[in-house]
């Protein structure tokens, strides 16, 4: 078994889930983000079962959820195609993402409960430690969980569901770029610093400032430009 796939299965295998389809969903999302599933490729349902070790019904439920946010596309008697990476879509996706997430950030910064801010702080610290040690798999895990938690604490399910595919795409783009041979990782330092400040501002209840750093980390540094060279 591939070592990265083994890490993915172990990580999510140790987490507690109410339904097996939720574990299948999280595993497939990470496989998309970490390019274990090649963009644009078609995989059979049996391939998903074999890779994850999870049965047909939970896999089908997970695939259906991912189809609903356009990360997968099913073809009868052929299989499931992984959403592609297209350079012409990146800027457009980021514009929409920032508009939606700006709303979410402001609501969470204003209304999150103390225990929710504590949870966000834990994820932020995990993200920062992972970045400093160049554990980029943990970076994307903790970063995605931070953004999903911020979205959940805004208590607007419509905005959260609209944001989800953009978060997955952005994590995948970062993972692609940071792991591309020859990438100068020092170029990501400004992005990391802006992103960290965004997290800190959300936790501190500074919604407007958090949005400023969200835009800065998205459009003006590090991954904002570099991945376009790789697509």
Steps between C-alpha positions, in 0.01 A plus 500: 500500500623851420640671811286812455185292462602304808533826697159613381328174593671487840415862583131472421479145627586628848222760500149431626212521253127450534475361147758319291410718203642800692837326530488409131425862417792637704740244353399579142523876566857459625584278204375777270693772686825302511474395135478131584205524262629656179300803376298413191548124537211252517494240779261209534287453806695181570822701497368722779396192698841342454694817590298585811400156625145632545188331365296592195207676669708749706721567198196575285365738764835680522523527122149643486593770754811593303302508176265753660791745540649422157817332626403175325293411194350156447470333162273194469695179436825699487578626847559827680707788365703714739449875455770656291745780574466783249710814526225712346268410790733584788450877515125470452471240775702714740282805440187303589667326791614825661154653462335205674768447760513870584136478611571184700810642668321814615212303650726255681734772624203680650291210632722198578476363852810479723535123458478542122778760505705261709453229238600741223812596697597134531466453123694820433787387721502158333507668159791725599705214650441289189612783274813568704598131484404478129241230569284608208252216533419621851495857371215426259316288758509762774437789261196332347363418845552860612303638206226238533470579871480874433224427249314279748520764775348761268182289510408559138475163327444657159826693516687201643383267222581760234852547641594132527611428139715813494678394819575155360626649173721751679654231722569285195662789320725574797598135535579479129722805506684435826587146387604587145874429454702819492246707694663763724304453822633829637264668255211377712610683815297819430192289427545305822546814706189664353300182544609469861401860568158429346454210741609710796260780409203262469574359845540851643165612358654737245293414195594788271871452567464125442346567157789729409749224574283242321516707181870564544589133548279397208594753234834663575749241628638150477250257357295782351713503187739208506252214432396659172842412365438133571162455332 
